[in-house]
């Protein structure tokens, strides 16, 4: 519920802090005192439309904060948590309005978009009046309201899931039909391409490997002759190793005669022979590595050129030929299996349609039964509101061809204001006063099935008095046992039934030489409250009779005054 409302520099309000309790609270005051300003400020905090004209004259900005005490599992908290907002403790909605028209929105002091603020505000507060544009008068929400009243939310969720399954089945069938049709148009090309690529059998990364192999073969061809010549010089017929070995043997035989002369030379010759032998082995290894088969080079080149020609033909990179071949084979397989796959998807679609229709028909029947109960409940509330000759009608138009996540029902609240007149949509047929009373009756009935925790009624008793005003007050009080109700009223019968009474009045700003007017709100108790109700009864001149009548109203409502 709303715990506190703080307004700063909005139109005639310079500074206002109001604390609210549960039950029924009323705001009263003379015409023009500023009741609409207070509600405009409250609506601003709930995400209502901003306007630079709301800022008090001479100020650069105004601000409204609304503090709510809500259950931890309330939908408004979940909406805030979805925006990563800390929701421990109270939920505080705040809106800053600048004189240049800009606004800023906050939830628990975290900046949010106005759209998010509006969504959260709508989950907490409903404002109803003669020009109400919220759920009760919005036909788009009537089906949701009826489902909530009838306890059909689980059924509606089942229909929504069946609708999603039907949608997926329809999309799958459509996609398959399009794929098969496209494949049929290119069947000959596909078969030729699949056959050609099947023979070619391209592999991912094959082009790079073939190009590297070809380059290696070409380089090997260039160096192979030089390696052979070098090997012939070192280890072939022209090798000096045999001659050097013979000379070394002769010197070694002379080593005993003159070791100082022979040994160094023998060691040097031995080293030279070993080095030449190692060089020969290295050259032999290089020759083997450089060996290539001209026929293998020709095969590699032919394969590489064939792959590149296919890439140009099919306008894809060579490395994409493998995936293209798979895709074309899949398209051709889809064409070959088209009848089977289409038949299967058509069967699945029919099954999905059958499931959806079965659930939607059950939901539609349940809605019609709930509509009858809702109409009867609202009808019982109408006579005391001076609408005894009127009828409330939950109009349900069912069209099985108009299928959607909500089923195939179109729900709208209609009224018949007098016997013999033509029923029609509530917003079009009912007058302003009638609409307010219809909404009150409907809201009293719907409160049993869940409601926003705070309801605001803006002068719904306009143009009525006596027994009708008393009946409105009684219903607001009854509604306030379920939710918090705040009512702006001109009816003393309504004001007397409230648990909390605020007086809105204009006064001159203290100490202001320019005598600027501001709006003040005062919580009334006991004698002051009786005096205000007497004013509402008698007008400007309050008589003792009016005071006595006010006392009787308060006493009848069980309130001391």
LUMFI-488141 format. One record per residue (C-alpha): residue in one letter; x, y, z. Coordinates in nm, 2 decimals, always signed. Layout:
N
aa	u	v	w
a	X	Y	Z
...
***
This chain:
561
aa	u	v	w
x	+0.00	+0.00	+0.00
x	+0.10	+0.37	-0.03
x	+0.28	+0.47	+0.29
x	+0.39	+0.82	+0.21
x	+0.36	+1.07	-0.06
x	+0.60	+1.37	-0.08
x	+0.56	+1.65	-0.33
x	+0.79	+1.94	-0.39
x	+0.72	+2.24	-0.61
x	+0.44	+2.10	-0.82
x	+0.20	+2.38	-0.94
x	+0.06	+2.53	-0.62
x	+0.22	+2.27	-0.39
x	+0.55	+2.40	-0.25
x	+0.61	+2.13	+0.01
x	+0.38	+1.84	+0.10
x	+0.44	+1.52	+0.30
x	+0.14	+1.29	+0.36
x	+0.14	+0.96	+0.55
x	-0.13	+0.71	+0.46
x	-0.27	+0.41	+0.64
x	-0.46	+0.11	+0.51
x	-0.84	+0.11	+0.46
x	-1.03	+0.40	+0.32
x	-0.88	+0.75	+0.30
x	-1.06	+1.05	+0.16
x	-0.94	+1.39	+0.03
x	-1.20	+1.67	+0.05
x	-1.19	+2.04	-0.01
x	-1.36	+2.32	-0.20
x	-1.36	+2.32	-0.58
x	-1.02	+2.46	-0.70
x	-0.84	+2.39	-0.38
x	-0.59	+2.16	-0.55
x	-0.72	+1.81	-0.53
x	-0.65	+1.75	-0.90
x	-0.30	+1.89	-0.86
x	-0.23	+1.64	-0.59
x	-0.35	+1.35	-0.81
x	-0.15	+1.49	-1.11
x	+0.16	+1.48	-0.89
x	+0.09	+1.13	-0.77
x	+0.03	+1.01	-1.13
x	+0.37	+1.17	-1.22
x	+0.54	+0.94	-0.96
x	+0.37	+0.64	-1.12
x	+0.50	+0.71	-1.46
x	+0.23	+0.95	-1.59
x	+0.30	+1.20	-1.86
x	+0.54	+1.48	-1.76
x	+0.49	+1.85	-1.84
x	+0.71	+2.14	-1.76
x	+0.40	+2.34	-1.67
x	+0.37	+2.12	-1.36
x	+0.67	+2.29	-1.20
x	+0.58	+2.56	-0.96
x	+0.64	+2.91	-1.09
x	+0.99	+3.04	-1.03
x	+1.14	+2.70	-0.97
x	+1.36	+2.50	-1.20
x	+1.23	+2.16	-1.11
x	+0.97	+1.98	-0.91
x	+0.97	+1.63	-0.75
x	+0.73	+1.36	-0.64
x	+0.81	+1.06	-0.43
x	+0.58	+0.77	-0.34
x	+0.67	+0.51	-0.08
x	+0.50	+0.17	-0.09
x	+0.50	-0.12	+0.16
x	+0.45	-0.43	-0.05
x	+0.46	-0.81	+0.01
x	+0.80	-0.95	-0.09
x	+0.65	-1.16	-0.37
x	+0.45	-0.87	-0.52
x	+0.47	-0.84	-0.90
x	+0.60	-0.49	-0.87
x	+0.90	-0.61	-0.68
x	+0.97	-0.87	-0.95
x	+0.95	-0.60	-1.22
x	+1.21	-0.40	-1.02
x	+1.43	-0.70	-0.96
x	+1.43	-0.77	-1.34
x	+1.60	-0.42	-1.37
x	+1.86	-0.53	-1.11
x	+1.71	-0.30	-0.85
x	+1.75	-0.38	-0.48
x	+1.40	-0.43	-0.35
x	+1.47	-0.50	+0.02
x	+1.24	-0.28	+0.24
x	+1.00	-0.03	+0.09
x	+0.96	+0.04	-0.28
x	+1.02	+0.41	-0.35
x	+0.91	+0.56	-0.69
x	+1.04	+0.91	-0.76
x	+1.01	+1.14	-1.05
x	+1.18	+1.47	-1.11
x	+1.01	+1.72	-1.34
x	+1.22	+2.00	-1.49
x	+1.07	+2.33	-1.60
x	+1.21	+2.27	-1.96
x	+0.99	+1.96	-1.99
x	+1.26	+1.69	-1.92
x	+1.19	+1.43	-1.65
x	+1.40	+1.17	-1.47
x	+1.26	+0.86	-1.31
x	+1.40	+0.65	-1.02
x	+1.31	+0.33	-0.83
x	+1.48	+0.30	-0.50
x	+1.71	+0.58	-0.61
x	+1.82	+0.38	-0.92
x	+1.76	+0.56	-1.25
x	+1.51	+0.39	-1.47
x	+1.32	+0.47	-1.79
x	+0.97	+0.62	-1.77
x	+0.84	+0.31	-1.93
x	+0.98	+0.09	-1.65
x	+0.84	+0.33	-1.39
x	+0.50	+0.32	-1.55
x	+0.50	-0.06	-1.56
x	+0.59	-0.08	-1.19
x	+0.34	+0.20	-1.10
x	+0.06	+0.02	-1.28
x	+0.12	-0.29	-1.08
x	+0.08	-0.10	-0.75
x	-0.18	+0.17	-0.81
x	-0.50	+0.20	-1.02
x	-0.65	+0.54	-1.06
x	-1.02	+0.54	-1.15
x	-1.23	+0.84	-1.25
x	-1.48	+0.97	-1.50
x	-1.21	+0.98	-1.77
x	-1.03	+0.67	-1.66
x	-0.81	+0.50	-1.93
x	-0.69	+0.21	-1.72
x	-0.77	-0.16	-1.74
x	-1.14	-0.15	-1.65
x	-1.22	+0.07	-1.95
x	-0.95	-0.07	-2.18
x	-1.10	-0.35	-2.39
x	-0.76	-0.49	-2.45
x	-0.75	-0.58	-2.08
x	-1.10	-0.71	-2.04
x	-1.01	-1.07	-2.13
x	-0.73	-1.07	-1.87
x	-0.97	-0.93	-1.61
x	-1.22	-1.20	-1.69
x	-0.96	-1.48	-1.67
x	-0.85	-1.34	-1.33
x	-1.20	-1.33	-1.20
x	-1.28	-1.68	-1.32
x	-0.95	-1.83	-1.19
x	-0.86	-1.92	-1.55
x	-0.50	-1.81	-1.55
x	-0.36	-2.17	-1.56
x	-0.60	-2.26	-1.85
x	-0.50	-1.94	-2.03
x	-0.13	-2.03	-1.99
x	-0.20	-2.37	-2.13
x	-0.36	-2.22	-2.44
x	-0.07	-1.98	-2.48
x	+0.17	-2.27	-2.48
x	-0.04	-2.46	-2.73
x	-0.05	-2.15	-2.95
x	+0.33	-2.13	-2.94
x	+0.35	-2.49	-3.04
x	+0.11	-2.44	-3.32
x	+0.31	-2.14	-3.44
x	+0.63	-2.34	-3.44
x	+0.47	-2.63	-3.63
x	+0.32	-2.39	-3.89
x	+0.66	-2.22	-3.93
x	+0.84	-2.55	-3.96
x	+0.60	-2.66	-4.24
x	+0.63	-2.33	-4.42
x	+1.01	-2.34	-4.41
x	+1.02	-2.70	-4.54
x	+0.78	-2.61	-4.82
x	+0.99	-2.31	-4.92
x	+1.31	-2.52	-4.91
x	+1.16	-2.80	-5.12
x	+1.02	-2.56	-5.37
x	+1.35	-2.38	-5.41
x	+1.53	-2.72	-5.45
x	+1.28	-2.83	-5.71
x	+1.35	-2.52	-5.92
x	+1.72	-2.61	-5.92
x	+1.69	-2.98	-5.92
x	+1.89	-3.04	-6.24
x	+2.17	-2.80	-6.14
x	+2.18	-2.96	-5.79
x	+2.21	-3.31	-5.92
x	+2.49	-3.21	-6.16
x	+2.67	-3.01	-5.89
x	+2.63	-3.29	-5.63
x	+2.76	-3.54	-5.88
x	+3.06	-3.32	-5.98
x	+3.15	-3.24	-5.62
x	+3.10	-3.60	-5.52
x	+3.36	-3.71	-5.77
x	+3.59	-3.42	-5.67
x	+3.55	-3.49	-5.30
x	+3.70	-3.16	-5.18
x	+3.84	-3.16	-4.82
x	+3.88	-2.86	-4.59
x	+4.24	-2.73	-4.59
x	+4.32	-2.93	-4.90
x	+4.41	-2.63	-5.12
x	+4.67	-2.50	-4.88
x	+4.83	-2.85	-4.84
x	+4.85	-2.90	-5.22
x	+4.99	-2.56	-5.28
x	+5.26	-2.61	-5.03
x	+5.35	-2.96	-5.18
x	+5.36	-2.81	-5.53
x	+5.59	-2.53	-5.41
x	+5.82	-2.78	-5.24
x	+5.84	-2.99	-5.55
x	+5.93	-2.69	-5.77
x	+6.20	-2.59	-5.53
x	+6.34	-2.94	-5.51
x	+6.36	-2.96	-5.89
x	+6.58	-2.64	-5.89
x	+6.84	-2.77	-5.63
x	+6.85	-3.14	-5.71
x	+7.11	-3.10	-5.99
x	+7.35	-2.90	-5.77
x	+7.32	-3.15	-5.49
x	+7.41	-3.44	-5.73
x	+7.71	-3.25	-5.86
x	+7.83	-3.17	-5.51
x	+7.78	-3.54	-5.41
x	+7.98	-3.66	-5.71
x	+8.27	-3.42	-5.61
x	+8.27	-3.54	-5.25
x	+8.16	-3.90	-5.25
x	+8.13	-4.01	-5.61
x	+8.38	-4.12	-5.88
x	+8.57	-3.79	-5.84
x	+8.59	-3.82	-5.47
x	+8.94	-3.75	-5.33
x	+8.88	-3.98	-5.03
x	+9.04	-4.29	-5.18
x	+9.36	-4.11	-5.27
x	+9.38	-3.93	-4.94
x	+9.33	-4.26	-4.76
x	+9.62	-4.42	-4.96
x	+9.85	-4.13	-4.87
x	+9.75	-4.15	-4.51
x	+9.84	-4.52	-4.50
x	+10.19	-4.46	-4.64
x	+10.25	-4.19	-4.39
x	+10.13	-4.40	-4.10
x	+10.39	-4.67	-4.21
x	+10.66	-4.40	-4.18
x	+10.54	-4.28	-3.84
x	+10.80	-4.49	-3.65
x	+11.09	-4.34	-3.84
x	+11.00	-3.97	-3.79
x	+10.70	-3.94	-3.56
x	+10.74	-3.57	-3.50
x	+10.72	-3.51	-3.87
x	+10.45	-3.76	-3.96
x	+10.20	-3.76	-3.68
x	+10.06	-3.40	-3.72
x	+10.02	-3.45	-4.09
x	+9.85	-3.79	-4.04
x	+9.60	-3.64	-3.79
x	+9.52	-3.36	-4.03
x	+9.46	-3.60	-4.32
x	+9.24	-3.82	-4.11
x	+9.03	-3.52	-4.01
x	+8.99	-3.42	-4.37
x	+8.89	-3.77	-4.47
x	+8.63	-3.78	-4.19
x	+8.49	-3.44	-4.29
x	+8.46	-3.54	-4.65
x	+8.28	-3.86	-4.55
x	+8.03	-3.66	-4.33
x	+7.98	-3.41	-4.62
x	+7.90	-3.70	-4.85
x	+7.65	-3.85	-4.60
x	+7.48	-3.50	-4.57
x	+7.46	-3.46	-4.94
x	+7.32	-3.81	-4.98
x	+7.05	-3.72	-4.73
x	+6.97	-3.40	-4.90
x	+6.95	-3.58	-5.24
x	+6.70	-3.83	-5.10
x	+6.49	-3.54	-4.96
x	+6.50	-3.36	-5.29
x	+6.39	-3.66	-5.48
x	+6.05	-3.60	-5.64
x	+5.83	-3.78	-5.89
x	+5.74	-3.56	-6.18
x	+5.42	-3.77	-6.22
x	+5.34	-3.68	-5.85
x	+5.40	-3.32	-5.92
x	+5.17	-3.34	-6.22
x	+4.90	-3.51	-6.01
x	+4.92	-3.24	-5.74
x	+4.90	-2.96	-5.99
x	+4.60	-3.12	-6.17
x	+4.42	-3.17	-5.83
x	+4.49	-2.81	-5.73
x	+4.38	-2.66	-6.06
x	+4.06	-2.88	-6.05
x	+3.97	-2.75	-5.70
x	+4.03	-2.39	-5.80
x	+3.83	-2.43	-6.11
x	+3.54	-2.57	-5.91
x	+3.57	-2.28	-5.66
x	+3.54	-2.03	-5.95
x	+3.25	-2.22	-6.10
x	+3.04	-2.23	-5.78
x	+3.16	-1.89	-5.67
x	+3.29	-2.00	-5.33
x	+3.64	-2.03	-5.18
x	+3.81	-2.36	-5.24
x	+3.79	-2.44	-4.86
x	+3.41	-2.38	-4.89
x	+3.35	-2.65	-5.15
x	+3.32	-2.92	-4.88
x	+3.04	-2.73	-4.70
x	+2.88	-2.64	-5.03
x	+2.88	-3.01	-5.13
x	+2.71	-3.10	-4.80
x	+2.45	-2.82	-4.83
x	+2.37	-2.92	-5.19
x	+2.34	-3.28	-5.09
x	+2.11	-3.19	-4.80
x	+1.89	-2.98	-5.04
x	+1.88	-3.27	-5.29
x	+1.80	-3.51	-5.00
x	+1.52	-3.27	-4.89
x	+1.38	-3.28	-5.24
x	+1.41	-3.66	-5.26
x	+1.24	-3.69	-4.92
x	+1.00	-3.40	-4.97
x	+0.68	-3.60	-4.97
x	+0.77	-3.79	-4.65
x	+0.89	-3.48	-4.47
x	+0.60	-3.26	-4.58
x	+0.35	-3.53	-4.48
x	+0.52	-3.56	-4.14
x	+0.51	-3.19	-4.08
x	+0.16	-3.16	-4.20
x	+0.06	-3.43	-3.95
x	+0.24	-3.25	-3.67
x	+0.06	-2.92	-3.77
x	-0.28	-3.09	-3.76
x	-0.20	-3.24	-3.42
x	-0.09	-2.90	-3.29
x	-0.41	-2.74	-3.43
x	-0.62	-3.02	-3.26
x	-0.45	-2.96	-2.93
x	-0.49	-2.59	-2.95
x	-0.85	-2.60	-3.04
x	-0.94	-2.85	-2.77
x	-0.78	-2.63	-2.50
x	-0.91	-2.31	-2.65
x	-1.27	-2.45	-2.66
x	-1.24	-2.55	-2.30
x	-1.11	-2.20	-2.21
x	-1.38	-2.03	-2.41
x	-1.65	-2.24	-2.23
x	-1.50	-2.15	-1.90
x	-1.49	-1.79	-1.99
x	-1.86	-1.79	-2.08
x	-1.94	-1.95	-1.74
x	-1.72	-1.69	-1.56
x	-1.88	-1.41	-1.75
x	-2.22	-1.52	-1.63
x	-2.10	-1.52	-1.27
x	-1.93	-1.18	-1.32
x	-2.24	-1.03	-1.47
x	-2.46	-1.16	-1.19
x	-2.22	-1.03	-0.92
x	-2.20	-0.68	-1.08
x	-2.58	-0.68	-1.12
x	-2.62	-0.72	-0.75
x	-2.41	-0.41	-0.69
x	-2.60	-0.18	-0.93
x	-2.94	-0.11	-0.76
x	-2.80	+0.08	-0.46
x	-2.59	+0.29	-0.70
x	-2.91	+0.41	-0.88
x	-2.85	+0.18	-1.17
x	-3.12	-0.07	-1.09
x	-3.25	-0.06	-1.45
x	-2.91	-0.10	-1.60
x	-2.74	-0.42	-1.70
x	-2.37	-0.51	-1.71
x	-2.28	-0.75	-1.99
x	-1.95	-0.94	-2.05
x	-1.97	-0.96	-2.43
x	-1.77	-1.26	-2.57
x	-1.73	-1.29	-2.94
x	-1.57	-1.63	-3.04
x	-1.41	-1.69	-3.38
x	-1.22	-2.01	-3.41
x	-1.05	-1.88	-3.72
x	-0.90	-1.59	-3.51
x	-0.65	-1.79	-3.32
x	-0.39	-1.65	-3.10
x	-0.20	-1.69	-2.76
x	-0.52	-1.59	-2.58
x	-0.74	-1.84	-2.76
x	-1.01	-1.72	-3.00
x	-1.23	-1.51	-2.77
x	-1.27	-1.13	-2.79
x	-1.39	-1.00	-2.45
x	-1.54	-0.66	-2.39
x	-1.74	-0.51	-2.11
x	-2.08	-0.37	-2.23
x	-2.36	-0.20	-2.05
x	-2.73	-0.14	-2.11
x	-2.82	+0.18	-1.92
x	-3.20	+0.14	-1.96
x	-3.43	-0.14	-2.06
x	-3.50	-0.13	-2.43
x	-3.18	+0.07	-2.52
x	-2.92	-0.10	-2.73
x	-2.62	-0.24	-2.53
x	-2.28	-0.13	-2.62
x	-1.92	-0.09	-2.50
x	-1.91	+0.06	-2.15
x	-1.69	+0.36	-2.25
x	-1.92	+0.45	-2.54
x	-2.27	+0.40	-2.38
x	-2.23	+0.51	-2.02
x	-2.23	+0.87	-1.92
x	-1.95	+1.00	-1.70
x	-2.14	+0.95	-1.38
x	-2.27	+0.61	-1.48
x	-1.93	+0.50	-1.59
x	-1.78	+0.58	-1.25
x	-2.05	+0.38	-1.08
x	-2.02	+0.09	-1.31
x	-1.65	+0.09	-1.25
x	-1.70	+0.10	-0.87
x	-1.94	-0.19	-0.88
x	-1.70	-0.39	-1.10
x	-1.40	-0.31	-0.89
x	-1.59	-0.42	-0.57
x	-1.66	-0.75	-0.74
x	-1.31	-0.80	-0.88
x	-1.14	-0.71	-0.55
x	-1.24	-1.06	-0.42
x	-1.02	-1.20	-0.70
x	-0.71	-0.98	-0.66
x	-0.64	-0.62	-0.72
x	-0.37	-0.36	-0.72
x	-0.28	-0.29	-0.36
x	-0.38	+0.08	-0.39
x	-0.69	+0.21	-0.56
x	-0.76	+0.58	-0.62
x	-1.11	+0.70	-0.71
x	-1.12	+1.05	-0.84
x	-1.47	+1.21	-0.77
x	-1.67	+0.91	-0.88
x	-1.96	+1.05	-0.67
x	-1.99	+1.36	-0.89
x	-2.35	+1.44	-0.96
x	-2.50	+1.21	-0.71
x	-2.62	+1.25	-0.35
x	-2.83	+1.10	-0.08
x	-2.88	+0.73	-0.09
x	-2.66	+0.69	-0.40
x	-2.36	+0.87	-0.24
x	-2.42	+0.66	+0.08
x	-2.41	+0.34	-0.14
x	-2.09	+0.46	-0.30
x	-1.93	+0.52	+0.04
x	-2.05	+0.18	+0.17
x	-1.89	+0.01	-0.13
x	-1.57	+0.20	-0.11
x	-1.55	+0.11	+0.26
x	-1.62	-0.25	+0.18
x	-1.35	-0.25	-0.09
x	-1.11	-0.09	+0.16
x	-1.13	-0.41	+0.37
x	-0.94	-0.58	+0.09
x	-0.71	-0.31	-0.05
x	-0.61	+0.04	+0.03
x	-0.86	+0.29	-0.11
x	-0.80	+0.67	-0.16
x	-1.10	+0.87	-0.28
x	-1.13	+1.23	-0.38
x	-1.49	+1.31	-0.29
x	-1.74	+1.59	-0.26
x	-2.00	+1.36	-0.09
x	-2.02	+1.39	+0.29
x	-2.17	+1.04	+0.30
x	-1.85	+0.90	+0.15
x	-1.62	+1.12	+0.36
x	-1.79	+1.00	+0.68
x	-1.70	+0.63	+0.61
x	-1.33	+0.69	+0.58
x	-1.08	+0.59	+0.84
x	-0.85	+0.88	+0.73
x	-0.96	+1.22	+0.62
x	-0.75	+1.49	+0.46
x	-0.86	+1.85	+0.38
x	-0.71	+2.02	+0.08
x	-0.72	+2.40	+0.09
x	-0.54	+2.71	-0.06
x	-0.36	+2.96	+0.16
x	-0.11	+3.25	+0.13
x	+0.25	+3.15	+0.16
x	+0.37	+3.27	+0.51
x	+0.62	+3.56	+0.50
x	+0.58	+3.60	+0.12
x	+0.56	+3.96	+0.02
x	+0.41	+3.87	-0.31
x	+0.13	+3.68	-0.13
x	+0.17	+3.37	-0.34
x	-0.10	+3.10	-0.30
x	+0.00	+2.75	-0.21
x	-0.20	+2.43	-0.15
x	-0.20	+2.28	+0.19
x	-0.32	+1.94	+0.31
x	-0.43	+1.88	+0.67
x	-0.51	+1.55	+0.84
x	-0.85	+1.60	+1.01
x	-0.94	+1.45	+1.35
x	-1.25	+1.46	+1.56
x	-1.41	+1.81	+1.57
x	-1.22	+1.94	+1.27
x	-1.34	+1.64	+1.07
x	-1.70	+1.69	+1.18
x	-1.67	+2.06	+1.08
x	-1.55	+1.97	+0.73
x	-1.83	+1.72	+0.68
x	-2.08	+1.98	+0.80
x	-1.93	+2.22	+0.54
x	-1.98	+1.96	+0.27
x	-2.34	+1.93	+0.38
x	-2.43	+2.29	+0.42
x	-2.19	+2.49	+0.20
x	-2.03	+2.82	+0.30
x	-2.26	+2.88	+0.60
x	-2.23	+2.60	+0.84
x	-2.54	+2.56	+1.06
x	-2.59	+2.36	+1.38
x	-2.82	+2.14	+1.19
x	-2.54	+2.06	+0.95
x	-2.30	+1.99	+1.24
x	-2.56	+1.76	+1.39
x	-2.61	+1.58	+1.05
x	-2.24	+1.54	+1.02
x	-2.23	+1.39	+1.36
x	-2.50	+1.14	+1.27
x	-2.31	+1.04	+0.95
x	-1.99	+0.98	+1.15
x	-2.18	+0.79	+1.41
x	-2.36	+0.57	+1.15
x	-2.02	+0.49	+1.01
x	-1.89	+0.40	+1.35
x	-1.65	+0.69	+1.36
x	-1.62	+0.94	+1.65
x	-1.65	+1.30	+1.54
***
